[in-house]
Amino acid sequence: MNDKVSKNKTKTKFLLEGIIALLIAVSPFIIYLEKYTTIKSGKINLLFFSIDSNGFPDASYHLYYLCAKLVPLALLIIWFTTSKQWWYHAILIPISMYAFQLYSVTNNTNSAIDENEILYVVAVSMVIIPIVYFIRIKLVDKYIHGIDLKAMDTELQILKAKEELRKEREKLEQRKETLSKKM
């Protein structure tokens, strides 16, 4: 039974990794998708949906900007989810930048694209940078300087217990002396 579950997990993992590799391999072609489409009456008809101009001079410009924001965003999300480095949270900063830019492309009510998103990214960065720095400090203390906070806490507890035992021993010796003087 475990062998069958293991094989299913392996197949699922290979399938997922294959899809990710395929997405990475075709990403340069996706960016230039507008060159391979035909424009009919200001709309681009793709397989499952159509794209209109949405405030751009032409629907091909809209598709280009969508792909130019969507592909790096997808690649960064793949990098974020597959990274095993300690600093992978820092990848959230460019992810947020591309997400805000993609939002401005899809909701193009004015002609400003890639101009005001930096304010949103600064707000996201103000949260992410301290978290990444805190993780870095913890790792540097533990692996570079050899400071293990749990071990230090345990050692402090042992020292406190020894100090309490020493005080109790002194009290018992004082009682012993007072009792020997009375006899």
C-alpha positions in Angstrom: 0.0 0.0 0.0 2.8 2.4 0.9 4.6 1.6 -2.3 1.5 2.6 -4.3 1.1 5.9 -2.4 4.8 6.6 -3.0 4.5 5.9 -6.7 1.5 8.3 -6.9 3.3 11.0 -5.1 6.3 10.5 -7.4 4.1 10.7 -10.5 2.4 13.8 -9.2 5.7 15.4 -8.4 7.1 14.7 -11.8 3.9 16.0 -13.5 4.1 19.2 -11.4 7.8 19.7 -12.1 7.2 19.0 -15.8 4.5 21.7 -16.0 6.8 24.2 -14.2 9.7 23.4 -16.5 7.4 23.7 -19.6 6.1 27.1 -18.3 9.7 28.3 -17.8 10.7 27.1 -21.3 7.8 28.8 -23.1 7.9 32.0 -21.1 9.9 33.9 -23.7 7.3 33.0 -26.3 4.4 34.1 -24.0 5.9 37.6 -23.7 5.7 38.1 -27.5 2.3 36.4 -27.8 0.8 39.5 -29.4 3.1 39.0 -32.5 1.5 35.7 -33.1 -2.2 36.8 -32.8 -4.5 38.4 -35.3 -6.4 41.6 -34.4 -10.1 41.7 -35.4 -12.1 44.9 -34.7 -9.8 46.0 -31.8 -10.0 42.7 -30.1 -7.6 39.8 -29.8 -9.3 36.4 -29.6 -7.3 33.8 -27.8 -8.3 30.2 -27.0 -10.5 30.8 -23.9 -10.9 34.6 -23.8 -10.6 37.8 -25.8 -8.7 41.0 -25.0 -9.8 44.5 -26.1 -7.8 47.7 -26.1 -8.8 48.7 -22.5 -7.4 52.3 -22.8 -4.4 51.3 -24.9 -4.0 52.5 -28.5 -4.5 48.9 -29.7 -5.4 45.5 -28.3 -1.9 44.3 -29.1 -0.4 46.8 -26.8 -2.7 45.7 -24.0 -1.7 42.0 -24.6 2.0 42.9 -24.7 1.8 44.8 -21.4 -0.3 41.9 -19.8 2.3 39.3 -20.9 5.2 41.5 -19.9 3.9 41.7 -16.4 2.3 38.2 -16.1 5.4 36.2 -17.2 7.9 37.7 -14.7 5.3 37.5 -12.0 4.7 33.8 -12.7 8.5 33.1 -12.8 9.0 34.9 -9.5 6.1 33.0 -7.9 7.7 29.7 -9.1 11.1 30.8 -7.7 9.4 31.8 -4.4 7.6 28.5 -4.0 10.5 26.3 -4.9 13.3 28.2 -3.1 14.9 26.7 -0.1 17.2 29.6 0.8 16.8 31.5 4.0 16.2 34.8 2.2 13.4 33.6 -0.1 10.9 36.1 1.6 12.8 38.9 -0.2 11.4 37.6 -3.5 8.0 38.9 -2.3 9.2 42.4 -3.0 9.5 42.0 -6.8 6.4 39.8 -6.7 4.4 42.6 -5.2 5.8 45.1 -7.7 4.8 43.0 -10.7 1.4 42.3 -9.1 0.7 46.0 -8.6 1.9 46.7 -12.2 -0.3 43.9 -13.5 -3.3 45.4 -11.6 -2.6 48.8 -13.2 -2.4 47.3 -16.7 -5.8 45.4 -16.2 -7.5 48.5 -14.8 -6.1 51.1 -17.1 -8.4 54.0 -16.4 -5.7 56.5 -17.0 -2.6 56.6 -19.1 -0.2 56.1 -16.2 1.4 52.7 -16.2 4.4 51.7 -14.0 4.4 55.1 -12.2 2.6 54.9 -8.8 3.2 51.3 -8.0 6.4 52.1 -6.1 4.4 53.5 -3.3 2.6 50.2 -2.8 5.9 48.3 -3.1 7.5 50.5 -0.4 4.6 49.6 1.9 5.1 45.9 1.3 8.9 46.3 1.6 8.5 47.9 5.0 7.0 44.6 6.2 9.1 42.1 4.4 12.6 43.6 5.0 12.4 43.5 8.8 11.2 39.9 8.6 14.1 38.9 6.3 16.6 40.7 8.5 15.2 39.1 11.7 15.6 35.6 10.0 19.1 36.5 8.9 20.1 37.6 12.4 18.8 34.4 14.0 20.7 32.3 11.4 23.9 34.3 11.8 23.7 34.0 15.6 23.1 30.3 15.5 25.4 29.1 12.6 28.1 31.7 12.4 28.6 32.8 16.0 27.4 29.5 17.5 24.8 31.2 19.7 22.0 28.9 20.4 19.3 30.7 22.4 17.6 27.6 23.6 20.9 26.2 24.9 21.6 29.5 26.5 18.2 29.5 28.2 18.7 25.9 29.4 22.1 26.8 30.8 20.7 29.9 32.6 18.0 27.6 34.1 20.6 25.2 35.4 22.7 28.1 36.9 19.6 29.4 38.6 18.8 25.9 40.0 22.5 25.6 41.2 22.3 29.0 42.9 19.1 28.0 44.7 20.6 24.8 45.8 23.7 26.6 47.1 21.5 29.0 49.1 19.5 26.1 50.6 22.8 24.4 51.5 24.0 27.5 53.3 20.7 27.7 55.2 21.0 24.1 56.2 24.6 24.5 57.4 23.6 27.6 59.4 20.8 25.6 61.1 23.2 22.8 61.8 25.6 25.2 63.4 22.9 26.8 65.5 21.7 23.3 66.6 25.2 22.2 67.5 25.7 25.3 69.6 22.5 24.7 71.6 23.6 21.1 72.5 
